[in-house]
Amino acid sequence: LYFADRLPPVQIHHGEEDNVVPPSQSARLAEKLESLGSFHEYFTYPDMGHEFPLGPLQIPRIILFAENLLRAGF
């Protein structure tokens, strides 16, 4: 949060069952990025932990995010 204003565009994916990094940490970052008007996206996954495979939910989101970055000139 202390350097959120210096982050590049970021996409956050967080499992709600994460027992390594509390989901609240990603939620706080997403809220801060929103308040700064930063280019970001935030997704949570109810039945996922800290590590989860990229699948049919994540891959299209990642591709679309990258395409939107290119369109926006990043």
N, C-alpha and C positions, 0 to 999 in steps of 0.2 A: 504493500500500500504506500510505502514511503517514496517509491519511485514510479508509481503508476503513470504519472504524467510523462514519463520518458520511455514508456513501452511502445514497441511497434504495434501494428494491428495484431490482435490476439484472439484466438478461438479457444475457449475453455470447455473441456469435457471432463466431467467428474462423476464417479460412481457414488451414489448415496450411501452405500454400505462400506465406504472406504474407512479402514481402521488405522491407516498410516497418516493420512492428511485429512483432517476433519472437513467434510463438505462445506461447513460454514466459512472456511478460508477462501474457497473459490467464490462463494456467494458474496463475501465482502469485497473481493477483488472486482467481481462483475459490477457490483453497486458503485464502487469507486470509479471504474472506467466509464460507467453510464453517466455519473455526475460530471465527469470531465469531457463528455462528448466524444470519447475515444472510439475508434473503429474496432468493434469487438462483437463476439457472439458467445453465449453461455448456454451449455447444455448439461443436464444431469440425467443419470441413468439409474432408476430405482433399484434394480437387483444386481448392480455391479459394485465391485470393490475397488481397490487401488489400481490393480492391473487388470485390464480386460482387452480382449482382442478387438481390433477394428472390424466392424461388420456392416450390415446393410443400413444401419442408422448413421453411423459415423462417416463412412467413406463419401456418400453423396454430400453430406454437410461440409466436409473438408474441401471437396472439389468446388462446390458452389462458393465457399468462402474465398478460395484462391481466385476463382473467376471474378468475383466482385472486387477483390483487391486490384486485379489487373484493370478492370473497367474504371475504377476510381483513380487509377494512376499511381498506385503504390509501387 
